[in-house]
Amino acid sequence: MEKYITFFLAEDDLSYSIAAILDGLIEELKGEVKLKSQRYLGSVLTELKIALRQNYTGRRDTLKVIVYSVSELYKERYKPIFNIPIFPAVSLGGYDYFGEEAVEMASELYSVLSSKDGLSSEQVVNRLLGRARRMKSFNKVEIDCLKGSRVCGGSTAVASLCKRVFKELMRKLDRLRLEKKIDDTKYEKLRQIYGELFGVKSLEIS
């Protein structure tokens, strides 16, 4: 099965950093990358097919990198379409990472592929997910919105967006506690405030 990673970029410094990293990767790999682009209203979709080592069938294994580049004018319109709270973002293996974490993932992708260690696409993805664990970003958050929540309301789409925003806030909060910028008392207080704001009645973080 072809493995893929998806980046969502806008017109901001972090997105530009990711774009520069990916441009550098294309230059580094040269003939190993096939590129195609397609324009949509307010965005450009670029697909990179990166040839890796031969798999057990004797065919070249490939890793697909999908990049959505969105103009500033259409950024808010595309957030619910992509189901992300902020730009830049990256989606991999069922998990989403945002902001500086997305830049870290792009940097790790460059490091892994430019090393030319002959990894399979599955191994590349596992390396990236390993990087995510080291960033302490591997939180699984399950959220059930309360009926009548002033934020989540009754919409499934809005509830999904609430979940992602809550996940991002909790990641930042976890990082602040890990870096000892806030104590446990303040952490629990902010966690409770976020829970009340988004109508969270149960969550599980692992």
Phi, psi and omega in degrees: 000133181290130179269149180212158177227139185239126176253143176239112186242151176232204181254073178218169186299318181293320177297320178297324178297317179295317179300320179294320178297316180293322176298318178296324179294318178299317179295321181293318184274338176048250188291356181272359184242130172252131186242140169212145183230153177217135182265140173232177179295111177078007181206162175232130176258122178240130178246128175250124173253112186256119180282128179249211182282169175289141177267189187294343178272355183089359179265155180289126174288146181229150173242127179261128174247117182256130182234118173260118178251118188247136178287156183302322183295333185251007185301312182293327180292326184275342180305308179291332178294316179276349181063046177232149180274331183215163171251153349285165178214161175218140180242130182205128175059031179086004180240152180240143179228146190229157173060232182298329178297322178295322177296318178300320180293320177296319179296319178293321177301315178299314182299315183293314185283326181287341178289339178053049181277001179073035181279155173277168179298324178295320179293322177298313179299318179296323177296319179294318178294327175296320176299319179298320178296321179293334177280002182060036183247022186260035182284130172259121182241121176253123185234133172246119181281136177292145176297134179080011178303136183293339179263306187284328180059210181253007184272130177296319180296316180293321178299320178296319179294320177303318180300315182291320178295318179298318178300317181294317178298319180292324177298315180295320179295317178299320180294319179299319178291320179298321180276005177060032176272343172224151179270175184297326181296313179292323178302310182295324179294314179294322178298320179292319179298315179299318180298318180291321182297318183264007176067038183275126177253344176203142175210153179226121180243125179230000000 
